[in-house]
Amino acid sequence: MPASVFLPRSAALTTTVLTAAALLAVTVAAPAALAADPVAPGASYKAAYDTLGPQRLTPAQQRLGAAKQAQAARAYDAVRPRAALAGYKLSGGLHQSQKTSYWCGPATLVITQSAADEVAGRSQQDAATLLKTNSSGTAWYGVNINVPSPTGYPMADALNYRLPGAGYVPKALPYTPTATDKANFKQHITHNTDHDYAIAGNAWEVPGGPHLVGHPNIEIFHWVSIDGYNTDSAAGQVNYLDPVGGVSTSVISWAGSVPKSAHISSDTITTIMGGRGYVW
């Protein structure tokens, strides 16, 4: 995913690391919006310009994802009644501004890792090498990195390699995330935050669609670390750390308007990740 800067459409079409949206856990075709849900703003653009075909989860990822989903759903049932004007609960990721225009993936890896182990200042260069990041960014799917038993999802594989036992799994989203997708995301951010883990979110912002705080109305492929939720609204809003925050405008021209940390509706960020997904 080109990191934090827009790609010309020709570049986006030819970049092999760009990935298709996934509707199903096992074999995923480029999705159409479910009839019961209005088409998300920008979904038609994504459907027209996406380039990568089906994605697959490994059998181990399928089993782990199902087990985590069941656990997250049970725990979320207790979140709503216990919410008592407590504000935001955070896993505590330690922000880093990305070092290049295309290192949002490496920055997100070190931020997300720090939420679990509270170690600041890790090398983005080391993270970029592990993720096989190049000038086109960090892939959502389709790149096997140098870890035991890679799955093709570099961010998930890197997090599990660096945080043994964390059990990160990728969750792909259709161009128009459904009501179920949005409900699941609330369960997932609640589950991860309550266990002191952040989520690595892969945004695909497009003209006419929703954008992260301070981002312009252009096409942007971007990784962010989602590290908390609003307890008053049972995760109706979430907190995320944006690697563009703090970057010089000589590196990314629009970076000056981007905060390091921001709140956003959980439904909105789920829509923004439509056509890509998140690692939880």
C-alpha positions in Angstrom: 0.0 0.0 0.0 1.6 3.3 -0.9 2.2 4.8 2.4 0.5 8.0 3.3 0.8 9.6 -0.1 -1.5 9.4 -3.1 -0.6 7.3 -6.0 -1.3 8.3 -9.6 -4.0 6.0 -10.9 -1.6 4.4 -13.3 0.7 3.5 -10.5 -2.1 2.1 -8.4 -3.2 -0.1 -11.3 0.3 -1.5 -11.8 1.3 -2.1 -8.2 1.0 -5.8 -7.6 0.9 -5.5 -3.8 -2.5 -3.8 -4.0 -5.1 -6.1 -2.7 -8.7 -7.0 -3.4 -11.3 -6.8 -0.8 -12.4 -10.0 0.9 -15.8 -11.1 1.9 -15.2 -14.6 3.0 -12.5 -16.1 5.2 -11.4 -18.9 2.9 -11.6 -17.8 -0.7 -12.5 -14.2 -1.5 -13.7 -12.7 -4.7 -13.8 -8.9 -5.3 -17.0 -8.1 -3.5 -20.2 -6.4 -4.4 -22.1 -4.6 -1.7 -24.7 -6.7 0.1 -28.2 -5.7 -1.0 -29.3 -4.8 2.6 -26.6 -2.2 3.0 -26.3 1.1 1.1 -23.3 1.3 -1.1 -20.5 3.1 0.8 -19.2 6.4 -0.6 -16.2 5.6 -2.7 -17.1 1.9 -3.1 -17.7 2.1 -6.8 -14.3 3.8 -7.3 -12.7 0.9 -5.4 -14.5 -1.7 -7.3 -13.5 -0.1 -10.6 -9.8 0.3 -9.8 -8.8 -2.6 -7.5 -6.3 -5.0 -9.1 -5.6 -8.0 -7.0 -7.7 -11.2 -7.0 -8.8 -13.6 -4.3 -7.2 -13.8 -0.9 -6.9 -16.8 1.3 -6.6 -17.4 5.0 -4.6 -20.4 6.1 -6.5 -23.1 8.0 -4.7 -22.0 11.1 -5.8 -18.4 10.6 -9.4 -19.6 10.0 -9.4 -21.5 13.3 -7.8 -18.7 15.2 -10.1 -16.1 13.7 -13.2 -18.1 14.6 -12.0 -18.6 18.2 -11.1 -15.0 18.7 -14.4 -13.9 17.1 -16.4 -16.0 19.6 -14.4 -14.7 22.5 -14.7 -11.1 21.3 -18.4 -11.4 20.9 -18.9 -12.7 24.4 -16.8 -10.0 25.9 -18.5 -7.2 24.0 -21.8 -8.2 25.5 -20.4 -7.0 28.8 -19.0 -3.8 27.5 -22.3 -1.9 27.0 -23.8 -2.4 30.4 -20.5 -1.6 32.2 -19.9 1.7 30.3 -20.2 4.5 32.8 -18.8 7.7 31.4 -15.3 6.4 31.6 -14.1 8.0 28.4 -11.5 6.3 26.2 -9.7 3.1 27.1 -6.4 2.8 25.3 -3.8 0.0 24.8 -1.2 2.7 24.8 0.7 2.6 21.5 3.7 4.8 21.4 3.6 7.1 18.3 6.3 7.4 15.7 6.1 9.7 12.7 7.0 7.8 9.5 10.5 8.4 8.2 9.6 8.4 4.5 6.5 9.1 2.5 6.0 5.4 2.1 6.9 4.0 5.5 3.4 4.2 7.1 3.5 0.4 7.3 6.8 0.1 9.2 5.8 2.9 11.5 2.4 1.2 12.2 4.2 -2.1 12.9 6.4 -0.5 15.6 3.5 1.6 17.0 1.2 -1.5 17.2 4.0 -3.6 18.7 4.6 -0.9 21.4 1.0 -1.1 22.6 1.7 -4.6 23.8 5.3 -4.4 25.1 5.6 -0.6 25.8 9.0 -0.4 24.0 9.5 2.9 22.2 11.8 4.0 19.5 12.2 0.8 17.5 13.8 1.1 14.1 11.5 1.7 11.2 14.2 0.6 8.8 14.3 -2.8 10.5 10.5 -2.9 10.3 10.6 -2.0 6.6 13.1 -4.7 5.9 10.9 -7.3 7.7 7.8 -6.2 6.0 9.5 -6.1 2.5 8.3 -2.5 2.2 9.3 -0.7 -1.0 8.6 2.6 -2.6 5.0 1.4 -3.3 4.5 0.9 0.4 3.6 -2.1 2.5 1.3 -4.8 1.1 -2.0 -5.8 2.7 -1.8 -9.2 1.0 0.4 -11.1 -1.4 3.9 -10.8 0.0 5.6 -13.6 2.0 8.1 -12.1 4.4 11.0 -13.9 6.0 9.4 -15.5 9.0 8.5 -19.2 9.6 5.4 -20.2 7.7 4.5 -16.9 6.1 0.8 -16.5 5.1 1.0 -13.8 2.5 -0.3 -11.2 5.0 2.9 -9.3 5.9 1.6 -7.2 8.7 0.0 -10.1 10.5 3.0 -12.3 10.1 5.4 -9.5 11.3 3.3 -8.8 14.4 3.1 -12.5 15.3 6.8 -12.9 14.7 7.6 -10.0 17.0 5.0 -10.7 19.6 4.9 -14.5 20.0 1.5 -15.7 21.3 -0.3 -12.5 20.3 -2.4 -14.4 17.8 -2.9 -11.6 15.2 -5.3 -12.5 12.3 -6.2 -10.5 9.2 -9.8 -9.4 8.7 -10.5 -8.4 5.1 -13.4 -6.1 4.3 -15.6 -5.6 1.2 -15.7 -2.3 -0.5 -19.0 -1.6 1.3 -18.6 -3.0 4.8 -21.8 -4.5 6.1 -23.6 -3.9 9.4 -22.1 -7.1 10.5 -18.6 -6.0 9.5 -19.1 -2.8 11.5 -20.4 -4.7 14.6 -17.5 -7.1 14.4 -15.0 -4.3 14.3 -16.4 -2.9 17.5 -16.0 -6.3 19.1 -12.5 -6.6 17.8 -11.2 -3.3 19.0 -12.8 -3.9 22.3 -11.2 -7.3 22.6 -7.7 -6.2 21.5 -7.7 -3.1 23.7 -8.9 -5.0 26.8 -6.0 -7.4 26.2 -3.5 -4.6 25.7 -3.1 -5.0 22.0 -3.7 -2.4 19.2 -5.1 -3.1 15.7 -3.1 -2.4 12.5 -5.6 -0.9 10.1 -5.1 -0.7 6.3 -7.0 2.4 5.0 -8.0 2.9 1.4 -9.1 6.5 1.1 -10.6 7.6 -2.2 -12.1 10.8 -3.7 -15.6 11.2 -2.5 -15.3 8.7 0.3 -14.6 9.3 4.0 -11.1 10.2 5.1 -9.0 10.1 8.3 -8.6 13.3 10.2 -6.6 15.9 8.3 -6.3 13.8 5.1 -7.1 15.5 1.8 -9.8 14.3 -0.6 -7.5 12.2 -2.8 -6.7 8.5 -3.1 -4.4 7.4 -0.2 -3.3 3.9 0.8 -2.3 4.1 4.4 -1.6 2.1 7.6 -2.6 3.3 11.0 -2.6 1.8 14.5 -6.0 1.7 16.2 -5.3 1.6 19.9 -8.5 2.2 21.9 -12.2 2.8 22.1 -14.7 5.0 23.7 -16.4 3.1 26.6 -19.3 5.5 26.8 -20.5 4.5 23.3 -19.4 0.8 23.5 -16.7 1.4 20.9 -18.9 3.7 18.7 -15.8 5.8 18.4 -12.1 4.7 18.4 -8.7 6.2 18.9 -6.0 5.8 16.3 -2.4 6.8 15.9 -1.5 8.2 12.5 2.1 7.9 11.3 1.7 11.0 9.1 1.3 13.1 12.2 4.5 15.0 12.9 5.9 14.4 9.4 7.5 17.4 7.7 5.5 19.0 4.8 8.7 18.6 2.7 8.1 14.9 2.9 4.3 14.8 2.7 2.8 18.1 1.5 -0.4 17.8 3.5 1.1 16.4 6.7 0.7 19.7 8.6 -3.0 19.2 9.1 -2.7 15.6 10.4 -2.7 14.9 14.2 -0.6 12.2 15.7 -3.6 10.8 17.5 -7.3 11.3 16.7 -10.8 10.0 17.4 -13.1 8.8 14.7 -16.4 6.9 14.4 -15.8 3.2 14.3 -18.3 2.8 11.5 -16.4 5.5 9.5 -12.9 3.9 9.9 -14.4 0.5 9.0 -15.7 2.0 5.8 -12.3 3.6 5.1 -10.7 0.2 5.5 -13.2 -1.3 3.0 -11.4 -3.0 0.1 -8.5 -3.8 2.4 -9.0 -4.6 6.1 -7.2 -4.8 9.4 -5.1 -7.1 11.5 -6.4 -7.8 15.0 
